[in-house]
Amino acid sequence: MDAVQELPDKELLSRHAQGDDQAFGELVKRHRERMWAVAIRVLGDSEEAADALQDAFLSAFRGAHRFRGEAQVSTWLHRIVVNACHDRMRRRMVRPAVPTDDATLDVISNERTKASTPDPTGGSDSAMDVHAALGRLPEEQRLALVLVDMIGYRVDEAAEILEVAPGTVKSRCARGRARLLPYLTHLRNPEHARDVTSPRGGDRAS
């Protein structure tokens, strides 16, 4: 029998559904890091993200027989973790704010390079600012931005994961970037931010 490490994802999932006790563990090793990156960026909380990831893998483990093979296994797994994040966001009932404008992509795209880090919420101040700003978005916009701008999926791949049309993903990303800009302007111009937030007495220079 072939070593599980050499098998493609679909073969591993098929073998798992047939009772192979090693196949699913290999899938977890291959995809856990990127699925974690989605969960932590969507939820912004390491405990919630860990629970969502656990829920997602348990759902995939139990539901492997329902995989039809029409999509990539990675797409199927990411759809499951997105749904797990959806469930947790609904429980928290996050209420978004509604600022406007656009051109936020350059700020949040910087977070894409950190996609494989264990816990971006514990990193830089800018990362925490981005997560706090994402928390103000409606969940459908947040999910689209995380997948496209932060994780690096193509629009068509994100559309497949979210089970919507590519145009819908583009629209959600555009609206989400516009809503984020007022919260992230200081990251694009930190010198201006320091001037704005300096004590009143500091601008009395003669």
C-alpha positions as CSV (number, residue, x, y, z in Angstrom):
1,M,0.0,0.0,0.0
2,D,1.2,3.5,-0.8
3,A,2.6,5.7,2.0
4,V,-0.1,8.2,3.0
5,Q,2.3,11.1,2.6
6,E,2.5,10.4,-1.2
7,L,-1.3,10.2,-1.8
8,P,-3.3,13.1,-3.2
9,D,-6.0,14.7,-1.0
10,K,-8.9,13.0,-2.7
11,E,-7.4,9.6,-2.3
12,L,-6.7,10.3,1.4
13,L,-10.3,11.3,2.0
14,S,-11.6,8.3,0.1
15,R,-9.4,6.0,2.2
16,H,-10.5,7.7,5.4
17,A,-14.1,7.1,4.4
18,Q,-13.3,3.4,3.9
19,G,-11.7,3.1,7.3
20,D,-8.0,3.9,6.9
21,D,-6.9,5.1,10.3
22,Q,-4.0,7.2,9.0
23,A,-5.4,9.0,6.0
24,F,-7.3,11.7,7.9
25,G,-4.3,12.5,10.1
26,E,-2.3,13.3,7.0
27,L,-5.0,15.6,5.7
28,V,-5.0,17.4,9.0
29,K,-1.2,17.9,8.8
30,R,-1.4,19.2,5.2
31,H,-4.2,21.7,5.8
32,R,-4.3,22.6,9.5
33,E,-2.0,25.6,9.2
34,R,-3.9,27.4,6.5
35,M,-7.3,26.6,8.1
36,W,-6.0,28.0,11.4
37,A,-4.9,31.2,9.6
38,V,-8.5,31.6,8.3
39,A,-10.1,30.9,11.7
40,I,-7.8,33.2,13.7
41,R,-8.2,36.1,11.2
42,V,-11.9,35.7,11.0
43,L,-12.5,35.3,14.8
44,G,-9.6,37.3,16.2
45,D,-9.5,35.2,19.3
46,S,-7.2,32.2,19.7
47,E,-9.5,30.2,21.9
48,E,-12.5,30.7,19.6
49,A,-10.4,29.9,16.6
50,A,-9.1,26.7,18.1
51,D,-12.6,25.6,19.0
52,A,-13.8,26.5,15.4
53,L,-10.9,24.5,13.9
54,Q,-11.6,21.6,16.1
55,D,-15.3,21.7,15.2
56,A,-14.3,21.9,11.5
57,F,-12.1,18.9,11.6
58,L,-14.6,16.9,13.6
59,S,-17.3,17.8,11.0
60,A,-14.9,16.8,8.1
61,F,-14.0,13.5,9.9
62,R,-17.6,12.6,10.3
63,G,-18.8,13.9,6.9
64,A,-16.1,12.5,4.6
65,H,-18.6,10.2,3.0
66,R,-20.6,13.2,1.8
67,F,-17.7,14.6,-0.2
68,R,-18.7,14.5,-3.9
69,G,-15.4,15.2,-5.5
70,E,-16.7,18.2,-7.4
71,A,-14.3,20.6,-5.6
72,Q,-10.7,20.3,-4.3
73,V,-10.5,18.7,-0.8
74,S,-8.8,21.9,0.4
75,T,-11.8,24.0,-0.8
76,W,-14.2,21.6,0.9
77,L,-12.2,21.8,4.2
78,H,-12.0,25.6,4.1
79,R,-15.7,25.8,3.5
80,I,-16.2,23.7,6.6
81,V,-13.9,25.9,8.7
82,V,-15.7,29.1,7.4
83,N,-19.0,27.6,8.4
84,A,-17.6,26.8,11.9
85,C,-16.5,30.5,12.1
86,H,-19.9,31.6,10.9
87,D,-21.5,29.7,13.8
88,R,-19.2,31.3,16.4
89,M,-19.7,34.8,15.0
90,R,-23.5,34.4,15.1
91,R,-23.2,33.4,18.8
92,R,-21.2,36.5,19.6
93,M,-23.7,38.6,17.6
94,V,-21.1,41.1,16.5
95,R,-22.6,44.5,15.5
96,P,-20.6,46.3,12.8
97,A,-19.9,50.0,12.5
98,V,-20.5,51.7,9.2
99,P,-17.8,54.1,8.1
100,T,-17.1,54.7,4.4
101,D,-14.3,55.2,1.8
102,D,-11.9,52.8,0.0
103,A,-8.3,51.8,-0.7
104,T,-7.5,49.7,2.4
105,L,-6.0,46.7,0.5
106,D,-2.4,47.7,1.0
107,V,-2.7,47.7,4.8
108,I,-4.5,44.4,5.3
109,S,-2.5,42.7,2.5
110,N,0.6,43.1,4.7
111,E,-1.0,40.6,7.1
112,R,-1.0,37.9,4.3
113,T,2.7,37.3,4.9
114,K,1.9,36.2,8.4
115,A,-0.6,33.6,7.3
116,S,1.4,30.7,8.7
117,T,2.1,32.2,12.1
118,P,0.6,30.4,15.1
119,D,-1.3,33.3,16.5
120,P,-1.3,36.7,14.7
121,T,-3.5,38.2,17.4
122,G,-0.5,38.0,19.8
123,G,1.9,39.8,17.4
124,S,2.4,43.4,16.5
125,D,0.2,46.3,17.3
126,S,-0.7,46.7,13.7
127,A,-1.9,43.1,13.5
128,M,-4.1,43.7,16.5
129,D,-5.5,46.9,15.0
130,V,-6.4,45.1,11.8
131,H,-8.2,42.4,13.8
132,A,-10.1,44.9,15.8
133,A,-11.1,46.7,12.6
134,L,-12.2,43.4,11.0
135,G,-14.4,42.8,14.0
136,R,-16.5,45.8,13.0
137,L,-17.4,44.4,9.6
138,P,-20.5,42.3,8.7
139,E,-19.4,38.7,8.7
140,E,-19.8,38.2,5.0
141,Q,-17.5,41.1,4.2
142,R,-15.0,39.9,6.8
143,L,-14.9,36.4,5.4
144,A,-14.4,37.6,1.9
145,L,-11.5,40.0,2.9
146,V,-9.8,37.3,5.0
147,L,-9.9,34.8,2.2
148,V,-8.9,37.1,-0.6
149,D,-6.7,39.9,0.9
150,M,-5.1,38.2,3.9
151,I,-4.9,34.5,3.0
152,G,-4.4,35.1,-0.7
153,Y,-7.1,33.1,-2.4
154,R,-8.1,34.1,-5.9
155,V,-11.6,35.6,-6.1
156,D,-13.0,32.5,-7.8
157,E,-11.5,30.2,-5.2
158,A,-13.0,32.3,-2.4
159,A,-16.3,32.2,-4.2
160,E,-16.2,28.5,-4.3
161,I,-15.4,28.3,-0.6
162,L,-18.2,30.7,0.3
163,E,-20.6,29.2,-2.2
164,V,-21.4,32.6,-3.8
165,A,-20.7,34.1,-7.2
166,P,-17.3,35.7,-7.9
167,G,-18.9,39.0,-8.4
168,T,-20.4,38.8,-4.9
169,V,-17.0,38.2,-3.4
170,K,-15.6,41.2,-5.3
171,S,-18.5,43.4,-4.1
172,R,-18.1,42.2,-0.5
173,C,-14.3,42.9,-0.6
174,A,-14.8,46.4,-2.0
175,R,-17.4,47.3,0.6
176,G,-15.3,45.8,3.4
177,R,-12.2,47.7,2.3
178,A,-14.2,50.9,2.3
179,R,-15.6,50.3,5.8
180,L,-12.1,49.4,7.1
181,L,-10.2,52.5,5.8
182,P,-11.1,55.0,8.6
183,Y,-9.9,52.5,11.2
184,L,-6.6,51.7,9.5
185,T,-5.5,55.1,8.1
186,H,-3.0,55.5,11.0
187,L,-1.2,52.3,9.8
188,R,-0.7,53.8,6.3
189,N,0.6,57.2,7.7
190,P,2.0,56.6,11.3
191,E,3.7,60.0,11.4
192,H,0.3,61.7,10.9
193,A,-1.3,59.4,13.5
194,R,1.3,60.5,16.1
195,D,0.7,64.1,15.3
196,V,-3.1,63.7,15.7
197,T,-2.8,61.8,18.9
198,S,-0.2,63.9,20.6
199,P,-1.1,65.9,23.7
200,R,-2.7,69.3,23.1
201,G,0.2,71.0,24.8
202,G,2.6,69.5,22.3
203,D,1.4,71.6,19.3
204,R,2.2,75.0,20.9
205,A,5.6,75.2,19.4
206,S,6.6,78.8,18.8
